[in-house]
Amino acid sequence: MHLRKFYTIEVADKQAWENTIKACIFYDIYHTHFYHSLESSFPSVLFVSEFNDELIVFPFKVRNIEDTGYFDLTSVYGYCGPISNKRFSTLSEEHFAFFHAAFTEFCRKNYIVSVFSRLHPLCDYGNFFRASGEVADINKTVVIDLRQSPESHLRNYRKSTRHEVRYLREKNFVVVEKKGPENINHFIEMYYKTMEKVRAFDRYYYDKDYFHGFLNNDDYEVILLSVEKDGVFAAGAIFTVVGNVMQYHLATTAEDFIKDAPMKLVLDEARLLAIKKNLHFLHLGGGFAGRDNDNLYLFKSGFSKMRLQFSVWKHITDINQYNKLVTYNDIWRKVNNFFPLYRN
């Protein structure tokens, strides 16, 4: 008898959510119940498809479309996408077809107009998205393969990056792991100043509860590394550790130290820490707002020659209602590369 089962797990059921993602061969912080409960602006749902011994798991946030009675699905900030208990390249085509049919029916019954998900660059999705929607390549991300020798890491650093890391050490910049409310609040203050300087989108302005909840959770390892000069904060970054991946999450540099580029020392120390933890990858991510030609991307690319593709999945599940919403809001005339077009 064949097992075919499609169901959802609400974010209120922490144990079921965690048990399900931990049955997969790969997941990152962005798939966890912890992260979805922290990003609480909209409720989260975990879609689960069981097909014989195969498992497909796909987390989303459910957003209401104001004054319409309709909804759409989106992913949390970061690198999300579907995960499985097997490699996607080995999953059966029958399971792909079953998932997409069941998912489409769920969307139809629950008035879901469109679906958007950021995908994880470290995951190979095979043919999973072939049958539905569009996968759009956004930019490249930078990753350090920690399975290589530390000597090869340094050879793959840009020459100027190696020089500046040495300079920072010689000038007595020191990286320390910070804990406690006072240190977190100081990081938050510096982070807000950085976001104001770069005129970041509103979604990057997390409130203080987000940072404290993120750094003081009991479920997953989250690390705040700060670089100091003579006891003065120069720069800091938050890293997550899940499975064999260390993820560079959020960072800031104090205005007085920008010319010294102290964040380079933070990333070098994060690499050494990840090696001690026997991790496989330090994923640095890409440029600001999906760009791969800005200063942030150029900064990160100085640490490795290895690149991954960051892509997103865009899927319209109710084309008639989608077109009505686009026409009603008329946003497409102003932001013609945004998805979904009825949101700004």
Buried (B, 14 or more C-beta within 10 A) or exposed (E): EEEEEBEBBEBEBBEBBBEBBEBBEBBBBBBBBBBBBBBEEBBBBBBBBBBEEBBBBBBBBBBEBEEBEBBBBBBBBBBBBBBBBBEBEEBEEEBBEBBBEBBBEBBEEBBBBBBBBBBBBBBEBBEBBEEBBEBEEBBBBBBBBBEEEEEEBBEBBBEEBBEBBEBBBEEEBBBEEBEEEEBBEBBBEBBBEBBEEEEBEEEBEBEEEBBBBBBEBEBBEBBBBBBBBEEEBBBBBBBBBBBBBBBBBBBBBBEEBBEBBBBBBBBBBBBBBBBEEEBBBBBBBBBBBEEBEBEBBEBBBBBBEBBBEBBBBBBBBBEEBBBBBBEEBEBBEEEEEEBBBBBE
